[in-house]
Amino acid sequence: MAIPKPVICCCLILLACLLTAPGGFSAEENAAGSTAPGDGQKAPKLIQALVCENVVEGIPQEPAIVFSISRGKVSCYTFFDPVPANTFVTHNWYYRDEPSARIRLQLRPPRWATFSTIQLRETDKGPWRVEITDAAGLILKELRFSITD
């Protein structure tokens, strides 16, 4: 039995309306598919954040709050679960309360771990902090640490 053309046309029109209806996709969704906060999406949940000597195969190594300058680098590791939609976080590094680095990192569903690393110079001894912020710039966590001899 053949389906009449008017029925096929009505189905196609209904399908087109459903695909283009408001709420199907957020107006704030960007080309990469990331959603901005405030669009009704749940925010990713930060489960773990720490400063460490290195991250190897996704696993933080030697977490601490005091690091020797001789190590040459420090990493900030963050783990989110769940991550409801593509989004990003930023690791904002501060040395003596002055901005030093701002590193934007992508998060993808359903869970995501990421990290950023800074290279240390002899002049970097002293107090540091990393602010982990969401896509809206809200601080999720602040980590303080020091670089010594």
Buried (B, 14 or more C-beta within 10 A) or exposed (E): EEEEEEEEEEEEEEEEEEEEEEEEEBEBBEEEEBBBBEEEBEBBEBEEBBBBBBBEEEEBEEBBEEBEBEEEEBBBBBBBEBBBBBBBBBBBBBBEEEEBBEBEBEBBEEBBBBBBBBEBEEEBBEEBBBBBBBBEEEEBBEBEBEBEE
